[in-house]
Amino acid sequence: MSNSVLFVISAPSGCGKTSLLKALIKKIDYLCVSVSHTTRAPRLGEVQGENYFFVSKGEFNKIKNSNGFIESAQVFDNNYGSAKQSVQDLLNNGSDVILEIDWQGFRQIKQTFNRSVGIFILPPSQTALKERLTNRGEDNQGIIDRRMHDAVSEMQHFNEFDYLVINDNFNVALNDLSTIVQAARLTLTQQSDKYQDLLKTLI
């Protein structure tokens, strides 16, 4: 049985989740991010198969209808989904896996994976979040206002997760995430599975 853990990390747009996860992956060897499918268009600098698998709505629905996603959701006007086989293969290979999905996806994951761990990232304030969205320079004011509205709605679901990280100071938030990931491999269930032969000789 794999001793791997499936992490779901959620955050409103502009919370710095992507930057934190890039740093986290570099810090922890056995950790990787499962690349999701999406029907939205690539943003500047995004790479097919690295940031997302960018697919048409027809392709997305074909995978969904064949039960190929362990979770899927509509965010804004686009669809997102995590391929079941890709996630399972990574877990079976001994990697801890991160899914970057929203609270809707985590609800679905919890029904399938007993060993899923949910982490929600929040900004230090609504003002800071709006500044981050504005400073990215990617969206017009109308889109920023909509993202802020959706962020407030999304943040109301923080209490459905197992851990809460506030991204006020990047290094502090990164250390918090690292601590959570490393501790998840030290639970009684994880350690009992990993060291079952040793435990038999000790007890």
Rosetta blueprint (number, residue, H / E / L):
1 M L
2 S L
3 N L
4 S L
5 V L
6 L E
7 F E
8 V E
9 I E
10 S E
11 A L
12 P L
13 S L
14 G L
15 C L
16 G L
17 K H
18 T H
19 S H
20 L H
21 L H
22 K H
23 A H
24 L H
25 I H
26 K H
27 K H
28 I L
29 D L
30 Y L
31 L E
32 C E
33 V E
34 S L
35 V L
36 S L
37 H E
38 T E
39 T L
40 R L
41 A L
42 P L
43 R L
44 L L
45 G L
46 E L
47 V L
48 Q E
49 G L
50 E L
51 N L
52 Y E
53 F E
54 F E
55 V L
56 S L
57 K H
58 G H
59 E H
60 F H
61 N H
62 K H
63 I H
64 K H
65 N H
66 S L
67 N L
68 G L
69 F E
70 I E
71 E E
72 S E
73 A E
74 Q E
75 V E
76 F L
77 D L
78 N E
79 N E
80 Y E
81 G E
82 S E
83 A E
84 K H
85 Q H
86 S H
87 V H
88 Q H
89 D H
90 L H
91 L H
92 N H
93 N L
94 G L
95 S L
96 D E
97 V E
98 I E
99 L E
100 E E
101 I L
102 D L
103 W H
104 Q H
105 G H
106 F H
107 R H
108 Q H
109 I H
110 K H
111 Q H
112 T H
113 F L
114 N L
115 R L
116 S E
117 V E
118 G E
119 I E
120 F E
121 I E
122 L E
123 P L
124 P L
125 S L
126 Q H
127 T H
128 A H
129 L H
130 K H
131 E H
132 R H
133 L H
134 T H
135 N H
136 R L
137 G L
138 E L
139 D L
140 N L
141 Q H
142 G H
143 I H
144 I H
145 D H
146 R H
147 R H
148 M H
149 H H
150 D H
151 A H
152 V H
153 S H
154 E H
155 M H
156 Q L
157 H L
158 F H
159 N H
160 E H
161 F L
162 D L
163 Y E
164 L E
165 V E
166 I E
167 N L
168 D L
169 N L
170 F H
171 N H
172 V H
173 A H
174 L H
175 N H
176 D H
177 L H
178 S H
179 T H
180 I H
181 V H
182 Q H
183 A H
184 A H
185 R L
186 L L
187 T L
188 L H
189 T H
190 Q H
191 Q H
192 S H
193 D H
194 K H
195 Y L
196 Q H
197 D H
198 L H
199 L H
200 K H
201 T H
202 L H
203 I L
